[in-house]
Amino acid sequence: MHLSLQALVLAVIFLFPFLSSAQQFVGAYIPNSLPTVLNANITFFNLRDAKGNKATFTNYLSLNTSGKYLPGAAIKRLVIVIHGLGRDPGTYMAQTLSALSQVPAGLGPSLDNTQILCPYFPNVSLSYITNNRY
């Protein structure tokens, strides 16, 4: 029996999942110095513009009470929080998670039904913001 290298790699990943880093979202890893936030992960999404150019979008995504990504069917609310000029989405994520944790149990929003997304926009200059009313 002859296995291709690709088939062998896939077999190893499926048989020994702890050897691969589990990333639910497709995107190129971008080395960064963003801080770790409890109950959230830094994730990477691929985006494609109308011309077919690809870019990777870095963001924080909240986790459920089990420390896992929310399944799509469980999401009842989506909260998108945009950071300011300080470029600190981790702070915004931590504060939004703190606010969510203060909702009394059983009243609706929770880590298990509310997805929080905090995108990271690293490279916008002040002249761009001023000229484009960003």
N, CA, C and O atoms as a GROMACS GRO file, in nm:
protein
  536
    1MET      N    1   0.084  -0.118   0.000
    1MET     CA    2   0.000   0.000   0.000
    1MET      C    3   0.089   0.124   0.000
    1MET      O    4   0.183   0.133   0.079
    2HIS      N    5   0.060   0.217  -0.088
    2HIS     CA    6   0.140   0.338  -0.100
    2HIS      C    7   0.050   0.459  -0.072
    2HIS      O    8  -0.047   0.483  -0.143
    3LEU      N    9   0.084   0.536   0.033
    3LEU     CA   10   0.008   0.657   0.067
    3LEU      C   11   0.084   0.780   0.019
    3LEU      O   12   0.206   0.788   0.032
    4SER      N   13   0.010   0.873  -0.035
    4SER     CA   14   0.073   0.999  -0.072
    4SER      C   15   0.106   1.076   0.055
    4SER      O   16   0.048   1.050   0.160
    5LEU      N   17   0.197   1.170   0.046
    5LEU     CA   18   0.233   1.252   0.162
    5LEU      C   19   0.111   1.327   0.214
    5LEU      O   20   0.092   1.338   0.335
    6GLN      N   21   0.029   1.377   0.124
    6GLN     CA   22  -0.092   1.450   0.163
    6GLN      C   23  -0.187   1.360   0.242
    6GLN      O   24  -0.242   1.402   0.345
    7ALA      N   25  -0.208   1.238   0.196
    7ALA     CA   26  -0.296   1.144   0.267
    7ALA      C   27  -0.239   1.109   0.403
    7ALA      O   28  -0.314   1.096   0.500
    8LEU      N   29  -0.108   1.094   0.412
    8LEU     CA   30  -0.044   1.063   0.538
    8LEU      C   31  -0.061   1.176   0.639
    8LEU      O   32  -0.093   1.152   0.756
    9VAL      N   33  -0.041   1.300   0.594
    9VAL     CA   34  -0.058   1.417   0.682
    9VAL      C   35  -0.202   1.425   0.731
    9VAL      O   36  -0.225   1.448   0.850
   10LEU      N   37  -0.299   1.406   0.643
   10LEU     CA   38  -0.440   1.409   0.683
   10LEU      C   39  -0.471   1.298   0.783
   10LEU      O   40  -0.544   1.320   0.880
   11ALA      N   41  -0.416   1.179   0.761
   11ALA     CA   42  -0.440   1.068   0.853
   11ALA      C   43  -0.385   1.101   0.991
   11ALA      O   44  -0.451   1.074   1.092
   12VAL      N   45  -0.266   1.158   0.997
   12VAL     CA   46  -0.206   1.194   1.126
   12VAL      C   47  -0.290   1.299   1.197
   12VAL      O   48  -0.312   1.290   1.318
   13ILE      N   49  -0.337   1.399   1.123
   13ILE     CA   50  -0.418   1.505   1.184
   13ILE      C   51  -0.548   1.449   1.239
   13ILE      O   52  -0.590   1.485   1.350
   14PHE      N   53  -0.613   1.361   1.164
   14PHE     CA   54  -0.741   1.306   1.210
   14PHE      C   55  -0.724   1.202   1.320
   14PHE      O   56  -0.807   1.193   1.410
   15LEU      N   57  -0.616   1.124   1.314
   15LEU     CA   58  -0.596   1.022   1.416
   15LEU      C   59  -0.536   1.079   1.544
   15LEU      O   60  -0.561   1.027   1.653
   16PHE      N   61  -0.458   1.184   1.531
   16PHE     CA   62  -0.392   1.246   1.646
   16PHE      C   63  -0.418   1.397   1.645
   16PHE      O   64  -0.327   1.475   1.617
   17PRO      N   65  -0.540   1.439   1.676
   17PRO     CA   66  -0.577   1.580   1.665
   17PRO      C   67  -0.495   1.672   1.755
   17PRO      O   68  -0.482   1.791   1.726
   18PHE      N   69  -0.439   1.618   1.864
   18PHE     CA   70  -0.360   1.702   1.952
   18PHE      C   71  -0.230   1.748   1.887
   18PHE      O   72  -0.164   1.838   1.939
   19LEU      N   73  -0.192   1.686   1.774
   19LEU     CA   74  -0.070   1.728   1.704
   19LEU      C   75  -0.094   1.850   1.616
   19LEU      O   76   0.001   1.916   1.575
   20SER      N   77  -0.218   1.879   1.588
   20SER     CA   78  -0.249   1.996   1.504
   20SER      C   79  -0.307   2.105   1.592
   20SER      O   80  -0.365   2.076   1.697
   21SER      N   81  -0.291   2.229   1.550
   21SER     CA   82  -0.354   2.335   1.629
   21SER      C   83  -0.493   2.356   1.573
   21SER      O   84  -0.510   2.385   1.455
   22ALA      N   85  -0.592   2.340   1.657
   22ALA     CA   86  -0.730   2.346   1.613
   22ALA      C   87  -0.771   2.489   1.588
   22ALA      O   88  -0.785   2.567   1.682
   23GLN      N   89  -0.790   2.524   1.465
   23GLN     CA   90  -0.835   2.658   1.427
   23GLN      C   91  -0.961   2.640   1.346
   23GLN      O   92  -0.957   2.584   1.236
   24GLN      N   93  -1.072   2.685   1.397
   24GLN     CA   94  -1.200   2.666   1.331
   24GLN      C   95  -1.211   2.754   1.207
   24GLN      O   96  -1.291   2.725   1.118
   25PHE      N   97  -1.134   2.860   1.200
   25PHE     CA   98  -1.149   2.959   1.094
   25PHE      C   99  -1.027   2.959   1.004
   25PHE      O  100  -0.914   2.948   1.052
   26VAL      N  101  -1.050   2.970   0.876
   26VAL     CA  102  -0.942   2.965   0.779
   26VAL      C  103  -0.880   3.103   0.763
   26VAL      O  104  -0.951   3.201   0.742
   27GLY      N  105  -0.752   3.110   0.773
   27GLY     CA  106  -0.681   3.235   0.756
   27GLY      C  107  -0.535   3.213   0.791
   27GLY      O  108  -0.502   3.125   0.870
   28ALA      N  109  -0.450   3.293   0.733
   28ALA     CA  110  -0.308   3.282   0.762
   28ALA      C  111  -0.280   3.335   0.902
   28ALA      O  112  -0.331   3.440   0.940
   29TYR      N  113  -0.199   3.262   0.978
   29TYR     CA  114  -0.161   3.309   1.111
   29TYR      C  115  -0.075   3.434   1.094
   29TYR      O  116   0.016   3.436   1.011
   30ILE      N  117  -0.103   3.536   1.171
   30ILE     CA  118  -0.024   3.658   1.168
   30ILE      C  119   0.040   3.676   1.304
   30ILE      O  120  -0.030   3.695   1.404
   31PRO      N  121   0.174   3.671   1.311
   31PRO     CA  122   0.239   3.694   1.440
   31PRO      C  123   0.197   3.830   1.495
   31PRO      O  124   0.191   3.928   1.421
   32ASN      N  125   0.167   3.835   1.624
   32ASN     CA  126   0.117   3.959   1.681
   32ASN      C  127   0.151   3.965   1.829
   32ASN      O  128   0.197   3.866   1.887
   33SER      N  129   0.128   4.080   1.888
   33SER     CA  130   0.153   4.097   2.031
   33SER      C  131   0.022   4.128   2.105
   33SER      O  132   0.024   4.189   2.212
   34LEU      N  133  -0.090   4.087   2.047
   34LEU     CA  134  -0.218   4.110   2.111
   34LEU      C  135  -0.226   4.029   2.240
   34LEU      O  136  -0.183   3.914   2.244
   35PRO      N  137  -0.280   4.088   2.345
   35PRO     CA  138  -0.286   4.017   2.473
   35PRO      C  139  -0.390   3.905   2.472
   35PRO      O  140  -0.487   3.908   2.397
   36THR      N  141  -0.367   3.808   2.558
   36THR     CA  142  -0.464   3.701   2.578
   36THR      C  143  -0.582   3.756   2.658
   36THR      O  144  -0.563   3.831   2.753
   37VAL      N  145  -0.702   3.717   2.619
   37VAL     CA  146  -0.823   3.760   2.689
   37VAL      C  147  -0.898   3.634   2.732
   37VAL      O  148  -0.924   3.546   2.650
   38LEU      N  149  -0.932   3.625   2.860
   38LEU     CA  150  -1.005   3.511   2.913
   38LEU      C  151  -1.141   3.500   2.843
   38LEU      O  152  -1.210   3.601   2.827
   39ASN      N  153  -1.179   3.381   2.803
   39ASN     CA  154  -1.305   3.351   2.733
   39ASN      C  155  -1.309   3.406   2.590
   39ASN      O  156  -1.417   3.428   2.536
   40ALA      N  157  -1.192   3.426   2.530
   40ALA     CA  158  -1.185   3.470   2.390
   40ALA      C  159  -1.058   3.415   2.326
   40ALA      O  160  -0.959   3.390   2.394
   41ASN      N  161  -1.062   3.398   2.196
   41ASN     CA  162  -0.944   3.357   2.119
   41ASN      C  163  -0.917   3.459   2.010
   41ASN      O  164  -1.008   3.527   1.963
   42ILE      N  165  -0.791   3.468   1.971
   42ILE     CA  166  -0.756   3.546   1.853
   42ILE      C  167  -0.774   3.453   1.734
   42ILE      O  168  -0.715   3.345   1.730
   43THR      N  169  -0.853   3.495   1.637
   43THR     CA  170  -0.881   3.413   1.520
   43THR      C  171  -0.846   3.491   1.393
   43THR      O  172  -0.829   3.613   1.396
   44PHE      N  173  -0.837   3.418   1.284
   44PHE     CA  174  -0.796   3.477   1.156
   44PHE      C  175  -0.895   3.432   1.048
   44PHE      O  176  -0.914   3.312   1.026
   45PHE      N  177  -0.956   3.529   0.981
   45PHE     CA  178  -1.049   3.501   0.872
   45PHE      C  179  -0.986   3.547   0.741
   45PHE      O  180  -0.920   3.650   0.736
   46ASN      N  181  -1.007   3.469   0.635
   46ASN     CA  182  -0.967   3.514   0.502
   46ASN      C  183  -1.079   3.595   0.442
   46ASN      O  184  -1.196   3.557   0.448
   47LEU      N  185  -1.043   3.707   0.382
   47LEU     CA  186  -1.140   3.791   0.311
   47LEU      C  187  -1.093   3.805   0.167
   47LEU      O  188  -0.973   3.803   0.139
   48ARG      N  189  -1.188   3.820   0.076
   48ARG     CA  190  -1.156   3.838  -0.065
   48ARG      C  191  -1.234   3.958  -0.115
   48ARG      O  192  -1.354   3.967  -0.094
   49ASP      N  193  -1.165   4.051  -0.182
   49ASP     CA  194  -1.235   4.167  -0.235
   49ASP      C  195  -1.293   4.137  -0.373
   49ASP      O  196  -1.278   4.026  -0.424
   50ALA      N  197  -1.357   4.236  -0.433
   50ALA     CA  198  -1.423   4.216  -0.562
   50ALA      C  199  -1.326   4.180  -0.673
   50ALA      O  200  -1.365   4.119  -0.772
   51LYS      N  201  -1.198   4.217  -0.658
   51LYS     CA  202  -1.096   4.186  -0.759
   51LYS      C  203  -1.031   4.050  -0.735
   51LYS      O  204  -0.946   4.007  -0.813
   52GLY      N  205  -1.071   3.982  -0.627
   52GLY     CA  206  -1.015   3.851  -0.598
   52GLY      C  207  -0.892   3.855  -0.508
   52GLY      O  208  -0.834   3.750  -0.479
   53ASN      N  209  -0.852   3.974  -0.463
   53ASN     CA  210  -0.737   3.984  -0.372
   53ASN      C  211  -0.777   3.930  -0.235
   53ASN      O  212  -0.888   3.954  -0.188
   54LYS      N  213  -0.684   3.856  -0.171
   54LYS     CA  214  -0.713   3.799  -0.040
   54LYS      C  215  -0.637   3.874   0.068
   54LYS      O  216  -0.527   3.924   0.046
   55ALA      N  217  -0.699   3.881   0.184
   55ALA     CA  218  -0.636   3.939   0.302
   55ALA      C  219  -0.683   3.859   0.422
   55ALA      O  220  -0.790   3.800   0.421
   56THR      N  221  -0.602   3.858   0.526
   56THR     CA  222  -0.641   3.791   0.649
   56THR      C  223  -0.684   3.894   0.751
   56THR      O  224  -0.618   3.996   0.771
   57PHE      N  225  -0.795   3.868   0.814
   57PHE     CA  226  -0.860   3.958   0.908
   57PHE      C  227  -0.837   3.901   1.048
   57PHE      O  228  -0.880   3.789   1.077
   58THR      N  229  -0.770   3.977   1.135
   58THR     CA  230  -0.740   3.933   1.271
   58THR      C  231  -0.844   3.989   1.366
   58THR      O  232  -0.879   4.106   1.359
   59ASN      N  233  -0.894   3.904   1.456
   59ASN     CA  234  -0.996   3.950   1.549
   59ASN      C  235  -1.001   3.862   1.673
   59ASN      O  236  -0.946   3.752   1.674
   60TYR      N  237  -1.066   3.912   1.775
   60TYR     CA  238  -1.099   3.832   1.893
   60TYR      C  239  -1.239   3.778   1.873
   60TYR      O  240  -1.327   3.846   1.822
   61LEU      N  241  -1.258   3.652   1.913
   61LEU     CA  242  -1.389   3.589   1.906
   61LEU      C  243  -1.417   3.525   2.041
   61LEU      O  244  -1.334   3.450   2.093
   62SER      N  245  -1.534   3.553   2.097
   62SER     CA  246  -1.568   3.500   2.229
   62SER      C  247  -1.589   3.349   2.225
   62SER      O  248  -1.622   3.292   2.121
   63LEU      N  249  -1.570   3.287   2.341
   63LEU     CA  250  -1.591   3.143   2.358
   63LEU      C  251  -1.710   3.121   2.450
   63LEU      O  252  -1.749   3.211   2.523
   64ASN      N  253  -1.767   3.001   2.446
   64ASN     CA  254  -1.880   2.972   2.534
   64ASN      C  255  -1.830   2.932   2.673
   64ASN      O  256  -1.710   2.939   2.700
   65THR      N  257  -1.921   2.892   2.762
   65THR     CA  258  -1.883   2.860   2.899
   65THR      C  259  -1.797   2.734   2.908
   65THR      O  260  -1.735   2.709   3.012
   66SER      N  261  -1.792   2.655   2.801
   66SER     CA  262  -1.705   2.536   2.797
   66SER      C  263  -1.569   2.569   2.740
   66SER      O  264  -1.484   2.480   2.728
   67GLY      N  265  -1.546   2.697   2.703
   67GLY     CA  266  -1.418   2.736   2.645
   67GLY      C  267  -1.404   2.697   2.499
   67GLY      O  268  -1.292   2.686   2.448
   68LYS      N  269  -1.516   2.676   2.430
   68LYS     CA  270  -1.515   2.638   2.288
   68LYS      C  271  -1.588   2.744   2.207
   68LYS      O  272  -1.659   2.828   2.261
   69TYR      N  273  -1.568   2.737   2.074
   69TYR     CA  274  -1.640   2.828   1.986
   69TYR      C  275  -1.788   2.795   1.989
   69TYR      O  276  -1.827   2.679   2.002
   70LEU      N  277  -1.872   2.898   1.977
   70LEU     CA  278  -2.016   2.876   1.975
   70LEU      C  279  -2.056   2.811   1.844
   70LEU      O  280  -2.015   2.857   1.737
   71PRO      N  281  -2.136   2.704   1.848
   71PRO     CA  282  -2.188   2.648   1.724
   71PRO      C  283  -2.286   2.748   1.663
   71PRO      O  284  -2.355   2.820   1.735
   72GLY      N  285  -2.292   2.754   1.532
   72GLY     CA  286  -2.379   2.850   1.464
   72GLY      C  287  -2.523   2.848   1.511
   72GLY      O  288  -2.585   2.954   1.525
   73ALA      N  289  -2.577   2.729   1.537
   73ALA     CA  290  -2.717   2.718   1.578
   73ALA      C  291  -2.742   2.776   1.717
   73ALA      O  292  -2.855   2.810   1.750
   74ALA      N  293  -2.637   2.788   1.798
   74ALA     CA  294  -2.653   2.840   1.934
   74ALA      C  295  -2.652   2.992   1.940
   74ALA      O  296  -2.695   3.051   2.040
   75ILE      N  297  -2.604   3.056   1.835
   75ILE     CA  298  -2.589   3.202   1.837
   75ILE      C  299  -2.723   3.271   1.818
   75ILE      O  300  -2.789   3.254   1.716
   76LYS      N  301  -2.763   3.348   1.919
   76LYS     CA  302  -2.888   3.425   1.914
   76LYS      C  303  -2.860   3.573   1.892
   76LYS      O  304  -2.946   3.647   1.842
   77ARG      N  305  -2.740   3.617   1.931
   77ARG     CA  306  -2.700   3.757   1.919
   77ARG      C  307  -2.555   3.764   1.871
   77ARG      O  308  -2.472   3.680   1.907
   78LEU      N  309  -2.527   3.864   1.790
   78LEU     CA  310  -2.390   3.892   1.748
   78LEU      C  311  -2.359   4.035   1.788
   78LEU      O  312  -2.430   4.128   1.751
   79VAL      N  313  -2.252   4.052   1.864
   79VAL     CA  314  -2.208   4.186   1.904
   79VAL      C  315  -2.073   4.210   1.840
   79VAL      O  316  -1.977   4.136   1.865
   80ILE      N  317  -2.064   4.315   1.757
   80ILE     CA  318  -1.937   4.351   1.693
   80ILE      C  319  -1.890   4.480   1.758
   80ILE      O  320  -1.961   4.581   1.755
   81VAL      N  321  -1.772   4.475   1.816
   81VAL     CA  322  -1.718   4.591   1.887
   81VAL      C  323  -1.595   4.640   1.811
   81VAL      O  324  -1.499   4.564   1.792
   82ILE      N  325  -1.597   4.766   1.768
   82ILE     CA  326  -1.486   4.826   1.692
   82ILE      C  327  -1.400   4.909   1.786
   82ILE      O  328  -1.451   4.997   1.856
   83HIS      N  329  -1.272   4.882   1.786
   83HIS     CA  330  -1.181   4.956   1.874
   83HIS      C  331  -1.155   5.097   1.822
   83HIS      O  332  -1.187   5.130   1.708
   84GLY      N  333  -1.097   5.179   1.908
   84GLY     CA  334  -1.064   5.317   1.872
   84GLY      C  335  -0.921   5.330   1.824
   84GLY      O  336  -0.858   5.232   1.786
   85LEU      N  337  -0.870   5.452   1.827
   85LEU     CA  338  -0.734   5.480   1.778
   85LEU      C  339  -0.626   5.409   1.857
   85LEU      O  340  -0.514   5.394   1.808
   86GLY      N  341  -0.656   5.367   1.980
   86GLY     CA  342  -0.557   5.296   2.061
   86GLY      C  343  -0.524   5.157   2.010
   86GLY      O  344  -0.430   5.094   2.059
   87ARG      N  345  -0.598   5.108   1.912
   87ARG     CA  346  -0.574   4.976   1.851
   87ARG      C  347  -0.568   4.867   1.958
   87ARG      O  348  -0.476   4.785   1.958
   88ASP      N  349  -0.667   4.865   2.047
   88ASP     CA  350  -0.665   4.771   2.159
   88ASP      C  351  -0.793   4.687   2.165
   88ASP      O  352  -0.872   4.702   2.258
   89PRO      N  353  -0.814   4.600   2.067
   89PRO     CA  354  -0.937   4.520   2.067
   89PRO      C  355  -0.946   4.427   2.187
   89PRO      O  356  -1.057   4.390   2.227
   90GLY      N  357  -0.833   4.389   2.245
   90GLY     CA  358  -0.835   4.303   2.362
   90GLY      C  359  -0.904   4.370   2.480
   90GLY      O  360  -0.979   4.306   2.554
   91THR      N  361  -0.880   4.500   2.498
   91THR     CA  362  -0.945   4.575   2.605
   91THR      C  363  -1.096   4.581   2.581
   91THR      O  364  -1.175   4.561   2.673
   92TYR      N  365  -1.135   4.608   2.458
   92TYR     CA  366  -1.277   4.614   2.424
   92TYR      C  367  -1.344   4.478   2.443
   92TYR      O  368  -1.456   4.470   2.492
   93MET      N  369  -1.274   4.370   2.405
   93MET     CA  370  -1.329   4.236   2.423
   93MET      C  371  -1.346   4.206   2.573
   93MET      O  372  -1.451   4.158   2.614
   94ALA      N  373  -1.244   4.235   2.652
   94ALA     CA  374  -1.250   4.209   2.796
   94ALA      C  375  -1.365   4.287   2.861
   94ALA      O  376  -1.436   4.233   2.946
   95GLN      N  377  -1.382   4.413   2.822
   95GLN     CA  378  -1.488   4.494   2.881
   95GLN      C  379  -1.627   4.446   2.838
   95GLN      O  380  -1.721   4.449   2.917
   96THR      N  381  -1.640   4.402   2.714
   96THR     CA  382  -1.769   4.352   2.666
   96THR      C  383  -1.803   4.219   2.734
   96THR      O  384  -1.918   4.196   2.772
   97LEU      N  385  -1.703   4.133   2.751
   97LEU     CA  386  -1.725   4.007   2.822
   97LEU      C  387  -1.762   4.034   2.968
   97LEU      O  388  -1.847   3.964   3.024
   98SER      N  389  -1.700   4.134   3.029
   98SER     CA  390  -1.732   4.171   3.167
   98SER      C  391  -1.878   4.216   3.177
   98SER      O  392  -1.950   4.177   3.269
   99ALA      N  393  -1.921   4.299   3.082
   99ALA     CA  394  -2.060   4.345   3.082
   99ALA      C  395  -2.156   4.227   3.065
   99ALA      O  396  -2.258   4.220   3.132
  100LEU      N  397  -2.122   4.135   2.976
  100LEU     CA  398  -2.208   4.019   2.953
  100LEU      C  399  -2.216   3.932   3.078
  100LEU      O  400  -2.321   3.875   3.108
  101SER      N  401  -2.106   3.921   3.151
  101SER     CA  402  -2.106   3.836   3.271
  101SER      C  403  -2.194   3.892   3.383
  101SER      O  404  -2.229   3.820   3.476
  102GLN      N  405  -2.229   4.019   3.374
  102GLN     CA  406  -2.312   4.082   3.476
  102GLN      C  407  -2.462   4.066   3.452
  102GLN      O  408  -2.544   4.107   3.535
  103VAL      N  409  -2.498   4.008   3.338
  103VAL     CA  410  -2.640   3.981   3.311
  103VAL      C  411  -2.683   3.862   3.397
  103VAL      O  412  -2.620   3.757   3.391
  104PRO      N  413  -2.789   3.877   3.477
  104PRO     CA  414  -2.835   3.765   3.561
  104PRO      C  415  -2.870   3.642   3.476
  104PRO      O  416  -2.928   3.655   3.368
  105ALA      N  417  -2.834   3.524   3.525
  105ALA     CA  418  -2.861   3.399   3.453
  105ALA      C  419  -3.009   3.386   3.420
  105ALA      O  420  -3.095   3.420   3.502
  106GLY      N  421  -3.037   3.337   3.302
  106GLY     CA  422  -3.174   3.313   3.260
  106GLY      C  423  -3.246   3.432   3.201
  106GLY      O  424  -3.362   3.420   3.162
  107LEU      N  425  -3.179   3.548   3.194
  107LEU     CA  426  -3.246   3.667   3.140
  107LEU      C  427  -3.219   3.692   2.992
  107LEU      O  428  -3.261   3.793   2.938
  108GLY      N  429  -3.150   3.601   2.928
  108GLY     CA  430  -3.128   3.618   2.784
  108GLY      C  431  -2.984   3.603   2.744
  108GLY      O  432  -2.936   3.491   2.728
  109PRO      N  433  -2.911   3.714   2.726
  109PRO     CA  434  -2.774   3.706   2.676
  109PRO      C  435  -2.682   3.630   2.772
  109PRO      O  436  -2.687   3.649   2.893
  110SER      N  437  -2.598   3.543   2.714
  110SER     CA  438  -2.500   3.470   2.792
  110SER      C  439  -2.384   3.431   2.701
  110SER      O  440  -2.391   3.450   2.579
  111LEU      N  441  -2.278   3.378   2.759
  111LEU     CA  442  -2.165   3.331   2.677
  111LEU      C  443  -2.206   3.218   2.584
  111LEU      O  444  -2.141   3.195   2.482
  112ASP      N  445  -2.313   3.148   2.618
  112ASP     CA  446  -2.356   3.033   2.538
  112ASP      C  447  -2.450   3.068   2.423
  112ASP      O  448  -2.482   2.981   2.342
  113ASN      N  449  -2.495   3.194   2.414
  113ASN     CA  450  -2.584   3.231   2.302
  113ASN      C  451  -2.550   3.366   2.240
  113ASN      O  452  -2.621   3.412   2.150
  114THR      N  453  -2.444   3.430   2.287
  114THR     CA  454  -2.405   3.561   2.234
  114THR      C  455  -2.262   3.555   2.182
  114THR      O  456  -2.169   3.528   2.259
  115GLN      N  457  -2.244   3.579   2.054
  115GLN     CA  458  -2.110   3.580   1.994
  115GLN      C  459  -2.058   3.723   1.992
  115GLN      O  460  -2.125   3.814   1.942
  116ILE      N  461  -1.939   3.744   2.046
  116ILE     CA  462  -1.877   3.876   2.046
  116ILE      C  463  -1.757   3.871   1.952
  116ILE      O  464  -1.674   3.781   1.961
  117LEU      N  465  -1.749   3.967   1.862
  117LEU     CA  466  -1.641   3.976   1.764
  117LEU      C  467  -1.578   4.114   1.778
  117LEU      O  468  -1.646   4.215   1.767
  118CYS      N  469  -1.447   4.117   1.803
  118CYS     CA  470  -1.372   4.243   1.812
  118CYS      C  471  -1.261   4.240   1.708
  118CYS      O  472  -1.155   4.182   1.733
  119PRO      N  473  -1.282   4.301   1.592
  119PRO     CA  474  -1.179   4.302   1.488
  119PRO      C  475  -1.062   4.392   1.526
  119PRO      O  476  -1.075   4.484   1.606
  120TYR      N  477  -0.948   4.362   1.467
  120TYR     CA  478  -0.826   4.438   1.490
  120TYR      C  479  -0.786   4.506   1.360
  120TYR      O  480  -0.762   4.440   1.259
  121PHE      N  481  -0.781   4.640   1.362
  121PHE     CA  482  -0.740   4.719   1.246
  121PHE      C  483  -0.607   4.784   1.279
  121PHE      O  484  -0.605   4.890   1.342
  122PRO      N  485  -0.495   4.724   1.238
  122PRO     CA  486  -0.365   4.770   1.285
  122PRO      C  487  -0.301   4.888   1.212
  122PRO      O  488  -0.217   4.956   1.271
  123ASN      N  489  -0.336   4.915   1.088
  123ASN     CA  490  -0.253   5.004   1.007
  123ASN      C  491  -0.322   5.124   0.946
  123ASN      O  492  -0.300   5.153   0.828
  124VAL      N  493  -0.403   5.194   1.018
  124VAL     CA  494  -0.468   5.312   0.962
  124VAL      C  495  -0.397   5.435   1.018
  124VAL      O  496  -0.390   5.453   1.139
  125SER      N  497  -0.343   5.518   0.928
  125SER     CA  498  -0.271   5.637   0.973
  125SER      C  499  -0.368   5.749   1.010
  125SER      O  500  -0.483   5.750   0.965
  126LEU      N  501  -0.322   5.841   1.092
  126LEU     CA  502  -0.407   5.953   1.131
  126LEU      C  503  -0.446   6.039   1.011
  126LEU      O  504  -0.556   6.094   1.008
  127SER      N  505  -0.356   6.052   0.912
  127SER     CA  506  -0.391   6.132   0.794
  127SER      C  507  -0.504   6.066   0.716
  127SER      O  508  -0.590   6.135   0.662
  128TYR      N  509  -0.506   5.932   0.710
  128TYR     CA  510  -0.615   5.862   0.641
  128TYR      C  511  -0.747   5.887   0.714
  128TYR      O  512  -0.850   5.912   0.652
  129ILE      N  513  -0.742   5.879   0.846
  129ILE     CA  514  -0.862   5.899   0.926
  129ILE      C  515  -0.915   6.041   0.906
  129ILE      O  516  -1.035   6.060   0.886
  130THR      N  517  -0.826   6.140   0.912
  130THR     CA  518  -0.868   6.279   0.897
  130THR      C  519  -0.923   6.306   0.758
  130THR      O  520  -1.027   6.370   0.743
  131ASN      N  521  -0.854   6.257   0.654
  131ASN     CA  522  -0.893   6.284   0.517
  131ASN      C  523  -1.019   6.210   0.474
  131ASN      O  524  -1.089   6.256   0.384
  132ASN      N  525  -1.048   6.097   0.536
  132ASN     CA  526  -1.162   6.014   0.495
  132ASN      C  527  -1.273   6.012   0.599
  132ASN      O  528  -1.368   5.935   0.587
  133ARG      N  529  -1.262   6.094   0.701
  133ARG     CA  530  -1.363   6.100   0.806
  133ARG      C  531  -1.396   5.961   0.860
  133ARG      O  532  -1.512   5.924   0.876
  134TYR      N  533  -1.291   5.888   0.888
  134TYR     CA  534  -1.298   5.749   0.935
  134TYR      C  535  -1.361   5.740   1.071
  134TYR      O  536  -1.375   5.631   1.125
   0.00000   0.00000   0.00000
